[in-house]
């Protein structure tokens, strides 16, 4: 037989100095690479923050106005200006003088392009001229004898010489005939408004002694010639006060009259009856104008204040004129109010030549400027509100460039309740776009932030109990062999794309929940009671049966029990629903409890998003609990504590920093989740905690509206502001969470 090899003392491996030198170099290289990677991550986060701030900051920059003096024109000395306007390219202006002369002229050099006489060739001086409230280019010119002419200016652009040499060609015509119409026999027109729509042309005039004439022209198209024919009717009104200002709504339903005592009279044009009198000032009304859209009326007084009013409808379909907001800033009487043509902003001019710019929705003063030339005789705002032309009585002219890109943004319009037009009260509304320029953008971020918190709350209510309790059981009670199978399966769930979860939630779970609402809600009671009952039966069952199941493998027995309880809840709830809820819980909630139900609601989002968050919370929390030294639990058990007491009093407090980190990481994912919310809700930006109503979150709103927003528009930048709010919210939450985690670690480090 072979003898076994001789064994000597154990040999100790001796590493060379070269090996230790190389290992230290690798350690230094690895530490530098890891440190560099951390710095790159921090730099990337800071770059994201800086870029968001860079895009958002123009929203809060102040407006600017810069003026330039134009060459004067001696021709303007022949008659004061009654009407002035500018075309969109800010190259050509249109002027009507009080002598009855219409002129087109270039702003560059003030060269006259075209001149024509209006009416009777200057025999009757012009007393007042106003443009159409819809900014169509239609102008009503009133003469001293009470007659009115309607004319319209058009502009065509000629690109035959190239884009850089484009030429604006003005034209003047009379769309409703060149004949003058007698609006107020005997003359004396002191106020005039013109409103043209597809169905009607309305002229309203105020005269001395409280006279009001309303000419209503219904439009009819001649089916042979295609020409528009007017069917006229006249309504009159005699009031007992001196009319200082007049305005009419765009739908021609309401007439507004201002008096010298600071009151606005609200009149129904169908009956010509006074509906209401609203006192807006202690001084006289000096100027009135309709805001873009013809819903709100702006009233300026002799003390320099401006008041916005519009009709509000109550539950009985009755209208009342409400004071919405007030604007201050002038030290003298407001002599002119010029609404913007494409936004809910307006300019005001006082008797001292001070010019203010406001925005109605934002409720703030945008700009205050003192005109160098004093009080102009005529003022015209460009269609894009980017330029202002002022003509003076001595023939001088000034042109001001206005840089006012985002007037609708203010803290109040973003975060506070705003009283929007056609609403009965102030509300939080997000509605960023519509089909016309008359739309009032509603950029309240409050319902979006509310929807974000609502979605995250319901998701965490669903995910936290399952994830944390499952982590505690898996790490402390479950058999190691079963744990090695369960933990990887749950972690694989985290790799499931959220778009798949959103797809399943929106197209399968939402209809299923709608059809089986009572059964799903019954699970909240059936599952706990059923599982506790099964646990009691198992605990008091025969020992010989329990011996077949190894310790830590009991969860396998719960799988068929869970399936049976779910099927029982869905099947048995039908008769109970017929007995207590008239066969349909959803209809009963809406009818009896006043709780509305949308198919894609917060319950669907909470379950789907909670399912997506569970793997993250479970994995981190389970690692934290499993990582607690076994000596702590053994010591607790040795002192007589039960396993549950050891878990609650020793293991969970020690693992609480890691568990808290798991919760905060899960919350961060829930707050930033996009696809599930996008596909599983109706994306309605409402503020309602109702479990059966939907919501719109900040992240989902950015995903929906960013592709359709115009580059660098207010809408575009506010979406980036929403992203910045989401970024800051996550940063603050994570910072607070880290502080709390450090506190918990220090508190329980002595265990």
C-alpha positions as MATLAB code, in Angstrom:
seq = 'XXXXXXXXXXXXXXXXXXXXXXXXXXXXXXXXXXXXXXXXXXXXXXXXXXXXXXXXXXXXXXXXXXXXXXXXXXXXXXXXXXXXXXXXXXXXXXXXXXXXXXXXXXXXXXXXXXXXXXXXXXXXXXXXXXXXXXXXXXXXXXXXXXXXXXXXXXXXXXXXXXXXXXXXXXXXXXXXXXXXXXXXXXXXXXXXXXXXXXXXXXXXXXXXXXXXXXXXXXXXXXXXXXXXXXXXXXXXXXXXXXXXXXXXXXXXXXXXXXXXXXXXXXXXXXXXXXXXXXXXXXXXXXXXXXXXXXXXXXXXXXXXXXXXXXXXXXXXXXXXXXXXXXXXXXXXXXXXXXXXXXXXXXXXXXXXXXXXXXXXXXXXXXXXXXXXXXXXXXXXXXXXXXXXXXXXXXXXXXXXXXXXXXXXXXXXXXXXXXXXXXXXXXXXXXXXXXXXXXXXXXXXXXXXXXXXXXXXXXXXXXXXXXXXXXXXXXXXXXXXXXXXXXXXXXXXXXXXXXXXXXXXXXXXXXXXXXXXXXXXXXXXXXXXXXXXXXXXXXXXXXXXXXXXXXXXXXXXXXXXXXXXXXXXXXXXXXXXXXXXXXXXXXXXXXXXXXXXXXXXXXXXXXXXXXXXXXXXXXXXXXXXXXXXXXXXXXXXXXXXXXXXXXXXXXXXXXXXXXXXXXXXXXXXXXXXXXXXXXXXXXXXXXXXXXXXXXXXXXXXXXXXXXXXXXXXXXXXXXXXXXXXXXXXXXXXXXXXXXXXXXXXXXXXXXX';
ca = [
       0.000    0.000    0.000;
       1.184    3.440   -0.690;
       1.932    5.458    2.363;
       0.232    8.805    2.649;
       2.336   11.802    1.778;
       4.085   13.400    4.623;
       2.518   16.569    5.862;
       4.487   19.402    7.257;
       3.611   22.699    8.763;
       1.148   24.826    6.771;
       2.810   27.054    4.230;
       1.987   30.758    4.439;
       1.688   32.577    1.102;
       3.981   35.567    1.053;
       3.026   38.472   -1.239;
       5.772   40.441   -2.878;
       6.233   44.163   -2.530;
       5.428   44.496   -6.214;
       2.006   42.891   -5.629;
       1.181   45.293   -2.777;
       2.305   48.263   -4.868;
       0.104   47.223   -7.778;
      -2.900   46.635   -5.496;
      -2.506   50.064   -3.908;
      -2.371   51.619   -7.361;
      -5.557   49.827   -8.383;
      -7.240   50.999   -5.183;
      -6.251   54.596   -5.900;
      -7.406   54.351   -9.527;
     -10.708   52.781   -8.492;
     -11.318   55.418   -5.831;
     -10.598   58.216   -8.305;
     -12.884   56.683  -10.931;
     -15.673   56.246   -8.386;
     -15.159   59.784   -7.114;
     -15.143   61.125  -10.660;
     -18.331   59.225  -11.391;
     -19.995   60.799   -8.369;
     -18.878   64.258   -9.465;
     -20.243   63.610  -12.973;
     -23.607   62.618  -11.513;
     -23.703   65.760   -9.363;
     -22.663   67.890  -12.347;
     -25.390   66.308  -14.506;
     -28.041   67.039  -11.883;
     -26.820   70.633  -11.547;
     -26.830   71.073  -15.331;
     -30.433   69.874  -15.446;
     -31.306   72.364  -12.722;
     -29.485   75.227  -14.447;
     -31.137   74.455  -17.779;
     -34.593   74.402  -16.200;
     -33.897   77.737  -14.508;
     -32.533   79.134  -17.788;
     -35.732   78.249  -19.677;
     -38.065   79.352  -16.886;
     -36.395   82.646  -15.899;
     -37.818   84.745  -18.820;
     -41.280   84.217  -17.337;
     -40.375   86.502  -14.453;
     -38.329   89.158  -16.265;
     -39.884   92.650  -16.245;
     -41.392   94.158  -19.378;
     -39.479   96.905  -21.186;
     -40.437   99.828  -23.421;
     -38.005  101.839  -25.531;
     -39.099  104.895  -27.515;
     -37.866  106.608  -30.654;
     -38.833  109.952  -32.163;
     -40.217  109.890  -35.733;
     -40.178  112.752  -38.173;
     -43.233  114.957  -37.938;
     -45.737  115.642  -40.688;
     -47.146  119.086  -41.447;
     -50.193  117.427  -42.988;
     -51.332  116.354  -39.531;
     -51.631  119.957  -38.458;
     -54.616  120.412  -40.784;
     -56.838  118.312  -38.543;
     -56.570  116.482  -35.237;
     -56.458  112.697  -35.377;
     -59.752  110.922  -34.683;
     -58.565  107.339  -35.288;
     -55.202  105.598  -35.564;
     -54.143  101.978  -36.176;
     -51.058   99.966  -37.215;
     -50.819   96.855  -39.378;
     -49.197   93.679  -38.065;
     -45.757   94.155  -39.651;
     -45.531   97.629  -38.075;
     -44.638   99.222  -41.430;
     -47.862  101.011  -42.377;
     -50.297  102.997  -40.224;
     -53.851  104.195  -40.891;
     -55.156  107.570  -39.734;
     -58.511  109.329  -39.875;
     -58.492  113.053  -39.223;
     -61.310  115.120  -37.774;
     -61.594  116.836  -41.126;
     -62.793  113.555  -42.671;
     -59.595  112.474  -44.417;
     -58.342  108.848  -44.352;
     -54.597  108.373  -44.795;
     -52.191  105.451  -45.053;
     -48.559  106.282  -44.327;
     -45.245  104.498  -43.803;
     -43.788  104.535  -40.332;
     -40.343  104.778  -41.900;
     -40.193  108.464  -42.823;
     -43.960  109.002  -42.386;
     -44.433  109.054  -46.167;
     -48.074  109.249  -47.262;
     -49.136  106.238  -49.336;
     -52.796  106.954  -49.988;
     -55.331  109.636  -49.071;
     -59.100  109.665  -49.529;
     -62.070  111.671  -48.325;
     -64.743  110.118  -46.115;
     -68.398  110.963  -46.151;
     -69.372  114.328  -47.678;
     -65.836  115.457  -48.478;
     -65.067  117.275  -45.258;
     -68.280  119.295  -45.081;
     -69.129  117.609  -41.789;
     -66.310  117.284  -39.249;
     -65.665  113.927  -37.605;
     -66.602  113.829  -33.925;
     -65.529  110.285  -33.090;
     -64.191  107.189  -34.855;
     -63.921  103.685  -33.363;
     -62.713  100.323  -34.584;
     -64.522   97.022  -34.512;
     -64.137   95.180  -31.206;
     -63.128   92.038  -33.138;
     -60.190   93.956  -34.700;
     -61.290   93.132  -38.233;
     -60.193   96.505  -39.633;
     -63.775   97.811  -39.784;
     -64.089  101.415  -38.579;
     -67.187  103.452  -37.746;
     -66.788  107.207  -38.336;
     -69.373  109.493  -36.728;
     -69.931  113.025  -38.033;
     -71.236  116.126  -36.348;
     -74.716  115.752  -37.877;
     -75.201  112.290  -36.300;
     -74.465  110.245  -39.432;
     -72.011  107.331  -39.517;
     -69.854  105.853  -42.276;
     -68.474  102.310  -42.185;
     -65.153  101.648  -43.885;
     -62.563   98.898  -43.662;
     -58.803   98.883  -44.142;
     -56.943   95.846  -45.510;
     -53.273   95.082  -45.959;
     -51.762   92.788  -48.566;
     -48.096   91.787  -48.565;
     -46.140   91.733  -51.812;
     -43.120   89.385  -51.874;
     -42.261   89.834  -55.554;
     -38.957   91.533  -54.654;
     -38.058   88.883  -52.096;
     -38.819   88.324  -48.430;
     -36.321   90.958  -47.293;
     -37.936   93.549  -49.630;
     -41.530   92.748  -48.805;
     -44.001   95.522  -49.428;
     -47.229   96.160  -47.555;
     -50.019   97.402  -49.837;
     -52.962   99.043  -48.035;
     -56.513   99.237  -49.408;
     -59.656  100.964  -48.197;
     -63.193   99.865  -49.039;
     -66.779  100.145  -47.853;
     -68.048   96.589  -47.161;
     -71.569   97.754  -46.243;
     -71.885  100.528  -48.789;
     -70.494  104.032  -48.995;
     -73.775  105.670  -48.004;
     -73.885  107.337  -44.630;
     -76.444  106.073  -42.134;
     -78.129  108.430  -39.700;
     -77.541  106.924  -36.296;
     -78.597  109.819  -34.091;
     -80.786  112.454  -35.779;
     -79.842  115.923  -34.658;
     -76.214  114.993  -34.018;
     -74.422  115.211  -30.710;
     -72.812  111.747  -30.625;
     -70.523  111.634  -27.578;
     -69.848  107.909  -27.447;
     -69.779  105.206  -30.110;
     -69.122  101.441  -30.205;
     -69.009   99.048  -33.148;
     -69.337   95.266  -32.938;
     -69.305   93.105  -36.049;
     -69.926   89.338  -36.044;
     -70.915   86.682  -38.542;
     -74.615   87.157  -37.855;
     -75.029   90.819  -36.975;
     -73.551   94.298  -37.153;
     -74.345   96.469  -34.147;
     -73.757  100.181  -33.668;
     -74.460  101.842  -30.325;
     -74.216  105.586  -29.788;
     -74.586  107.798  -26.730;
     -75.604  111.439  -27.038;
     -76.185  114.522  -24.976;
     -79.011  114.428  -22.476;
     -78.842  110.667  -21.870;
     -79.832  109.515  -25.357;
     -78.854  105.986  -26.477;
     -79.379  104.701  -30.008;
     -78.795  101.024  -30.833;
     -78.799  100.042  -34.512;
     -79.081   96.280  -34.969;
     -78.254   94.986  -38.464;
     -78.963   91.310  -39.090;
     -76.831   89.852  -41.881;
     -78.360   87.872  -44.718;
     -76.500   86.503  -47.713;
     -78.076   87.045  -51.127;
     -78.198   83.559  -52.648;
     -77.868   84.980  -56.179;
     -75.027   87.474  -55.802;
     -73.471   86.188  -52.564;
     -73.442   89.729  -51.160;
     -74.229   90.439  -47.524;
     -77.442   92.374  -47.021;
     -78.364   94.094  -43.770;
     -81.801   94.092  -42.196;
     -81.752   97.075  -39.817;
     -83.736   97.857  -36.708;
     -83.244  100.683  -34.215;
     -83.727  100.613  -30.463;
     -83.684  103.726  -28.313;
     -83.172  104.369  -24.626;
     -83.445  107.501  -22.553;
     -81.574  107.572  -19.245;
     -81.628  110.117  -16.447;
     -77.865  110.445  -16.081;
     -75.080  111.891  -18.199;
     -73.361  109.122  -20.142;
     -69.570  109.373  -19.962;
     -68.637  106.003  -21.532;
     -70.305  103.217  -23.504;
     -69.448   99.598  -24.383;
     -71.201   96.502  -25.740;
     -70.481   92.784  -25.408;
     -69.287   90.773  -28.405;
     -72.470   88.667  -28.421;
     -74.471   91.936  -28.507;
     -76.472   90.863  -25.475;
     -75.310   93.414  -22.924;
     -74.853   97.182  -23.131;
     -72.739   99.016  -20.554;
     -73.090  102.711  -19.736;
     -70.782  104.663  -17.433;
     -71.883  107.821  -15.651;
     -70.219  110.734  -13.879;
     -70.897  109.307  -10.391;
     -68.754  106.164  -10.778;
     -71.516  103.715  -11.705;
     -71.743  101.176  -14.524;
     -75.252  100.475  -15.797;
     -75.923   96.912  -17.013;
     -78.545   96.881  -19.783;
     -80.187   94.012  -21.671;
     -80.139   94.914  -25.386;
     -83.156   92.718  -26.181;
     -85.500   94.650  -23.909;
     -83.385   97.791  -23.420;
     -84.102   97.486  -19.697;
     -81.587   98.247  -17.002;
     -80.699   94.988  -15.219;
     -78.313   96.274  -12.587;
     -76.278   99.255  -11.455;
     -72.778   98.578  -10.092;
     -70.784  101.223   -8.276;
     -67.144  100.772   -9.216;
     -65.718  104.118   -8.064;
     -66.381  107.190   -5.961;
     -65.453  109.350   -8.950;
     -66.815  109.517  -12.471;
     -66.260  106.896  -15.164;
     -63.960  108.488  -17.739;
     -63.318  105.601  -20.177;
     -64.646  102.127  -20.967;
     -63.603   99.327  -23.289;
     -64.256   95.632  -23.821;
     -61.412   93.216  -23.168;
     -60.436   90.753  -25.900;
     -63.342   88.359  -26.407;
     -66.013   90.923  -25.537;
     -66.935   89.348  -22.179;
     -65.189   91.608  -19.664;
     -65.690   95.348  -19.562;
     -62.925   97.638  -18.292;
     -63.986  100.872  -16.624;
     -61.487  103.639  -15.869;
     -62.343  106.521  -13.542;
     -61.146  110.071  -13.012;
     -58.965  109.017  -10.059;
     -56.820  106.738  -12.230;
     -58.262  103.335  -11.226;
     -59.417  100.593  -13.588;
     -62.071   98.001  -12.718;
     -62.801   94.762  -14.543;
     -66.371   93.454  -14.562;
     -68.242   90.696  -16.378;
     -71.683   89.008  -16.131;
     -71.882   85.931  -13.912;
     -74.672   83.383  -14.240;
     -76.167   81.801  -11.123;
     -77.884   78.437  -10.682;
     -81.212   79.912  -11.817;
     -79.673   81.116  -15.090;
     -79.866   84.744  -14.013;
     -76.994   87.121  -14.771;
     -75.465   89.688  -12.477;
     -72.614   92.080  -13.177;
     -69.737   91.297  -10.805;
     -66.613   93.302   -9.999;
     -63.778   90.857  -10.652;
     -60.595   92.790   -9.942;
     -59.255   96.317   -9.650;
     -56.077   97.863  -11.009;
     -54.325  100.952   -9.687;
     -51.355  102.965  -10.836;
     -52.515  106.242  -12.402;
     -52.480  109.587  -10.656;
     -54.847  111.282  -13.107;
     -58.043  110.454  -14.974;
     -57.918  107.475  -17.321;
     -58.640  108.887  -20.789;
     -57.963  105.825  -22.946;
     -58.120  102.027  -22.533;
     -56.634   99.973  -25.386;
     -57.119   96.187  -25.163;
     -54.563   93.907  -26.776;
     -55.753   92.061  -29.868;
     -54.351   88.623  -29.024;
     -54.053   88.462  -25.233;
     -56.015   89.415  -22.155;
     -53.816   92.433  -21.572;
     -54.560   96.129  -22.029;
     -52.928   99.555  -21.998;
     -54.223  102.652  -20.254;
     -53.393  106.320  -20.751;
     -54.120  109.046  -18.231;
     -54.533  112.791  -18.621;
     -50.904  113.442  -17.628;
     -49.489  111.302  -20.429;
     -48.620  108.279  -18.239;
     -48.949  104.882  -19.887;
     -49.553  101.637  -17.959;
     -49.675   98.058  -19.181;
     -51.791   95.460  -17.337;
     -52.834   91.845  -17.699;
     -56.282   90.873  -16.481;
     -55.743   87.168  -15.699;
     -52.447   87.778  -13.914;
     -54.114   90.667  -12.085;
     -50.994   92.809  -12.048;
     -49.377   95.908  -13.493;
     -46.824   94.892  -16.105;
     -45.265   98.256  -16.951;
     -45.473  101.923  -16.026;
     -44.093  104.515  -18.444;
     -44.266  108.292  -18.706;
     -44.504  109.468  -22.328;
     -41.862  112.072  -23.099;
     -44.137  114.033  -25.404;
     -46.947  114.412  -22.900;
     -50.552  113.522  -23.697;
     -50.856  112.332  -27.337;
     -53.861  113.125  -29.471;
     -53.964  109.559  -30.820;
     -52.502  106.231  -29.784;
     -52.333  102.897  -31.641;
     -51.190   99.505  -30.396;
     -49.744   96.978  -32.851;
     -51.729   93.722  -33.298;
     -49.003   91.723  -31.521;
     -48.743   94.344  -28.755;
     -45.047   94.783  -29.567;
     -45.200   98.390  -30.759;
     -47.032  101.603  -29.907;
     -47.499  104.647  -32.132;
     -48.305  108.051  -30.613;
     -49.309  111.142  -32.622;
     -49.319  114.606  -31.062;
     -51.321  117.689  -31.883;
     -48.223  119.595  -33.108;
     -47.445  116.959  -35.785;
     -44.846  115.000  -33.814;
     -44.854  111.224  -33.712;
     -43.243  108.691  -31.364;
     -42.912  104.950  -31.760;
     -42.277  102.692  -28.746;
     -41.006   99.128  -28.922;
     -42.620   96.978  -26.237;
     -40.953   93.813  -24.987;
     -43.643   92.016  -23.001;
     -43.446   88.302  -23.764;
     -45.109   86.655  -20.771;
     -47.567   89.030  -19.068;
     -50.002   86.264  -18.086;
     -47.569   84.757  -15.561;
     -47.714   85.768  -11.913;
     -47.721   83.973   -8.586;
     -51.492   84.469   -8.364;
     -52.201   83.052  -11.820;
     -49.970   80.008  -11.157;
     -50.897   79.080   -7.597;
     -53.969   81.023   -6.435;
     -57.617   80.848   -7.358;
     -58.430   83.059  -10.340;
     -61.848   84.276  -11.415;
     -61.864   83.439  -15.114;
     -64.392   84.685  -17.629;
     -67.600   82.605  -17.871;
     -66.953   81.081  -14.430;
     -69.260   81.673  -11.484;
     -66.455   81.964   -8.925;
     -62.658   81.890   -8.599;
     -61.209   78.429   -9.224;
     -57.996   76.500   -9.857;
     -58.015   75.667  -13.568;
     -55.462   74.293  -16.012;
     -56.549   74.790  -19.629;
     -53.660   75.851  -21.774;
     -55.061   76.139  -25.293;
     -58.190   76.585  -27.384;
     -59.195   77.240  -30.970;
     -59.221   81.063  -30.936;
     -57.165   84.005  -29.719;
     -60.088   85.133  -27.566;
     -59.506   82.194  -25.223;
     -58.245   83.059  -21.759;
     -55.296   80.736  -20.970;
     -55.542   79.107  -17.565;
     -52.131   78.147  -16.243;
     -52.823   77.155  -12.650;
     -50.239   74.603  -11.512;
     -52.166   73.885   -8.320;
     -54.449   71.141   -9.765;
     -51.416   69.494  -11.371;
     -49.467   69.501   -8.103;
     -52.589   68.254   -6.336;
     -52.986   65.447   -8.875;
     -49.336   64.468   -8.406;
     -49.749   64.178   -4.651;
     -53.083   62.383   -5.026;
     -51.665   59.742   -7.363;
     -48.609   59.241   -5.161;
     -50.738   59.018   -2.005;
     -53.049   56.292   -3.306;
     -50.123   54.396   -4.805;
     -48.255   54.459   -1.494;
     -51.382   53.435    0.443;
     -51.558   50.373   -1.779;
     -47.835   49.607   -1.906;
     -46.517   50.336    1.595;
     -48.413   47.710    3.611;
     -47.724   44.977    1.090;
     -44.084   45.893    0.465;
     -42.989   46.542    4.072;
     -44.894   43.667    5.651;
     -43.774   41.346    2.887;
     -40.178   42.457    3.372;
     -40.360   41.895    7.133;
     -41.816   38.409    6.756;
     -39.452   37.404    3.955;
     -36.339   38.553    5.803;
     -37.227   37.274    9.279;
     -39.729   34.414    9.111;
     -39.499   32.885    5.657;
     -37.442   29.770    4.966;
     -34.066   30.637    3.377;
     -34.764   28.307    0.459;
     -38.135   29.914   -0.230;
     -36.606   33.381    0.237;
     -34.048   32.622   -2.474;
     -36.949   32.051   -4.874;
     -39.330   34.810   -3.772;
     -36.921   37.748   -3.606;
     -35.587   37.450   -7.199;
     -39.112   37.073   -8.562;
     -40.241   40.299   -6.880;
     -37.109   42.138   -7.984;
     -37.765   41.048  -11.583;
     -41.114   42.842  -11.291;
     -39.180   46.120  -11.137;
     -37.920   45.482  -14.679;
     -41.460   45.367  -16.070;
     -41.917   48.495  -18.277;
     -44.377   50.954  -16.818;
     -45.951   51.437  -20.233;
     -47.072   47.794  -20.052;
     -48.536   48.359  -16.600;
     -50.308   51.475  -17.844;
     -51.630   49.604  -20.868;
     -53.009   46.776  -18.714;
     -54.426   49.204  -16.150;
     -56.218   51.326  -18.742;
     -57.508   48.625  -21.089;
     -58.080   45.665  -18.757;
     -58.154   46.607  -15.073;
     -60.229   49.806  -15.415;
     -63.147   48.067  -17.240;
     -62.858   45.095  -14.872;
     -63.053   47.408  -11.854;
     -66.060   49.213  -13.292;
     -67.954   45.939  -13.773;
     -66.922   44.434  -10.428;
     -66.622   47.517   -8.212;
     -68.522   46.016   -5.284;
     -66.489   42.806   -5.381;
     -63.150   44.636   -5.502;
     -64.106   46.897   -2.599;
     -65.322   43.851   -0.656;
     -61.802   42.434   -0.847;
     -60.743   45.059    1.715;
     -62.872   43.177    4.266;
     -62.886   39.663    2.876;
     -59.111   39.205    2.535;
     -58.077   40.181    6.105;
     -60.949   38.286    7.706;
     -60.430   35.226    5.524;
     -56.672   35.103    6.076;
     -57.020   35.543    9.845;
     -59.655   32.818    9.944;
     -57.404   30.454    7.978;
     -54.482   31.293   10.289;
     -56.617   30.491   13.356;
     -57.742   27.188   11.849;
     -54.161   26.280   10.931;
     -52.850   27.183   14.368;
     -55.470   25.028   16.136;
     -55.301   22.218   13.610;
     -53.843   18.755   14.198;
     -50.114   18.709   14.698;
     -49.659   15.742   12.392;
     -50.967   17.815    9.475;
     -48.776   20.811   10.345;
     -45.744   18.532   10.398;
     -46.052   18.126    6.638;
     -45.194   21.829    6.161;
     -41.695   22.881    7.110;
     -41.203   26.035    9.165;
     -41.030   29.119    6.954;
     -42.963   27.519    4.071;
     -46.432   28.490    5.334;
     -46.932   31.223    2.656;
     -47.336   28.489    0.048;
     -50.559   27.468    1.792;
     -51.932   31.009    1.405;
     -51.844   31.017   -2.386;
     -54.955   28.854   -2.934;
     -56.648   30.622   -0.015;
     -56.061   34.031   -1.659;
     -57.446   32.802   -4.976;
     -60.495   31.323   -3.260;
     -61.168   34.508   -1.295;
     -60.921   36.680   -4.436;
     -63.324   34.410   -6.334;
     -65.667   34.310   -3.331;
     -65.714   38.103   -3.084;
     -66.432   38.577   -6.782;
     -69.137   35.889   -6.947;
     -70.959   36.342   -3.632;
     -71.123   40.119   -3.726;
     -73.716   40.034   -6.507;
     -76.727   39.092   -4.342;
     -75.584   41.476   -1.605;
     -75.292   44.258   -4.168;
     -78.836   43.533   -5.354;
     -80.066   43.639   -1.762;
     -78.354   46.805   -0.510;
     -77.391   48.834   -3.601;
     -80.216   48.135   -6.062;
     -77.995   45.930   -8.198;
     -75.345   48.542   -9.095;
     -73.012   50.061   -6.529;
     -71.591   52.539   -9.032;
     -74.992   54.022   -9.859;
     -75.993   53.995   -6.190;
     -72.891   56.001   -5.230;
     -73.664   58.588   -7.877;
     -77.376   58.769   -7.122;
     -77.520   58.494   -3.342;
     -74.104   59.592   -2.109;
     -73.295   62.118   -4.854;
     -69.970   60.405   -5.586;
     -69.170   60.473   -9.289;
     -67.388   57.560  -10.917;
     -64.972   57.696  -13.839;
     -63.759   54.459  -15.364;
     -60.119   55.547  -15.229;
     -59.786   56.853  -11.710;
     -57.440   57.174   -8.746;
     -58.169   53.614   -7.585;
     -56.920   52.237  -10.899;
     -53.830   54.449  -10.767;
     -53.159   53.586   -7.137;
     -53.240   49.846   -7.801;
     -51.210   50.010  -11.018;
     -48.617   52.474   -9.751;
     -48.479   50.710   -6.386;
     -47.725   47.474   -8.235;
     -44.829   49.271   -9.965;
     -43.495   50.711   -6.690;
     -43.732   47.531   -4.584;
     -40.560   45.848   -5.955;
     -38.373   48.870   -5.185;
     -39.654   49.315   -1.630;
     -39.661   45.562   -0.944;
     -36.120   44.948   -2.173;
     -34.473   47.800   -0.234;
     -36.494   47.211    2.941;
     -35.879   43.452    2.845;
     -32.130   43.979    2.507;
     -32.209   46.398    5.447;
     -34.099   43.951    7.688;
     -32.071   40.941    6.601;
     -28.870   42.861    7.237;
     -29.610   43.339   10.941;
     -27.032   41.251   12.867;
     -28.436   37.896   13.955;
     -26.904   38.402   17.385;
     -29.547   41.062   18.117;
     -32.469   38.744   17.424;
     -30.773   35.837   19.226;
     -30.163   37.991   22.268;
     -33.761   39.158   22.284;
     -35.045   35.600   22.026;
     -32.659   34.489   24.762;
     -34.109   37.122   27.088;
     -37.571   35.616   26.650;
     -39.050   37.750   23.856;
     -41.245   36.093   21.242;
     -40.224   36.260   17.561;
     -42.863   38.932   16.931;
     -41.669   40.983   19.885;
     -38.092   40.676   18.657;
     -39.143   41.798   15.189;
     -41.109   44.819   16.374;
     -38.903   45.946   19.270;
     -35.431   45.124   17.960;
     -35.217   44.248   14.256;
     -37.480   46.919   12.757;
     -36.040   49.846   14.781;
     -32.543   48.790   13.810;
     -33.520   48.487   10.141;
     -35.646   51.659   10.178;
     -33.076   53.871    8.367;
     -32.962   51.471    5.426;
     -36.741   50.983    5.473;
     -37.266   54.731    5.499;
     -34.939   55.062    2.507;
     -37.002   52.415    0.713;
     -40.199   54.348    1.381;
     -38.748   57.645    0.153;
     -37.293   56.083   -2.999;
     -40.678   54.525   -3.689;
     -42.379   57.872   -3.102;
     -39.951   59.569   -5.490;
     -40.783   57.052   -8.191;
     -44.514   57.460   -7.585;
     -44.273   61.252   -7.819;
     -42.327   61.140  -11.086;
     -44.285   58.317  -12.728;
     -45.616   59.287  -16.150;
     -46.816   56.433  -18.355;
     -49.111   54.718  -15.852;
     -50.840   57.988  -14.960;
     -50.991   58.949  -18.618;
     -52.708   55.727  -19.698;
     -54.762   54.824  -16.632;
     -56.506   58.141  -15.887;
     -58.678   60.566  -17.786;
     -55.967   63.236  -17.321;
     -58.523   65.705  -16.014;
     -56.864   68.497  -13.973;
     -59.394   68.568  -11.143;
     -58.925   68.993   -7.403;
     -60.962   66.226   -5.782;
     -59.859   63.551   -3.298;
     -62.610   61.263   -4.623;
     -61.124   57.794   -5.086;
     -63.282   57.270   -8.166;
     -62.245   60.459   -9.975;
     -59.172   60.910  -12.133;
     -56.418   63.492  -11.965;
     -53.592   64.996  -13.990;
     -50.065   65.006  -12.628;
     -47.177   67.331  -13.378;
     -45.205   64.615  -15.156;
     -48.158   63.428  -17.263;
     -49.045   67.005  -18.188;
     -45.517   67.659  -19.433;
     -45.607   64.480  -21.526;
     -48.995   65.344  -23.037;
     -48.550   69.036  -23.807;
     -44.849   69.554  -24.474;
     -45.035   68.248  -28.096;
     -47.803   70.716  -28.978;
     -46.464   73.818  -27.212;
     -44.898   76.591  -29.281;
     -41.181   77.054  -28.752;
     -40.395   79.718  -26.099;
     -44.080   80.550  -25.612;
     -45.540   81.087  -22.154;
     -47.103   77.630  -22.361;
     -43.720   76.095  -23.232;
     -41.904   77.812  -20.389;
     -44.632   77.039  -17.842;
     -44.265   73.351  -18.695;
     -40.579   73.698  -17.877;
     -41.619   75.462  -14.675;
     -43.726   72.396  -13.853;
     -40.636   70.255  -14.407;
     -38.655   72.572  -12.126;
     -41.337   72.277   -9.431;
     -41.191   68.496   -9.733;
     -37.393   68.612   -9.543;
     -37.391   70.832   -6.463;
     -40.076   68.744   -4.765;
     -38.022   65.588   -5.268;
     -34.861   67.351   -4.099;
     -36.486   68.677   -0.923;
     -38.142   65.345   -0.109;
     -34.895   63.442   -0.621;
     -32.948   65.941    1.479;
     -35.415   65.726    4.356;
     -35.463   61.944    4.015;
     -31.670   61.769    4.245;
     -31.677   63.918    7.392;
     -34.303   61.697    8.985;
     -32.405   58.568    7.944;
     -29.196   59.864    9.509;
     -31.096   60.683   12.700;
     -32.564   57.171   12.841;
     -29.173   55.614   12.198;
     -27.603   57.554   15.078;
     -30.526   56.773   17.356;
     -30.443   52.999   16.850;
     -26.725   52.553   16.240;
     -26.198   51.542   19.857;
     -28.399   48.431   19.532;
];
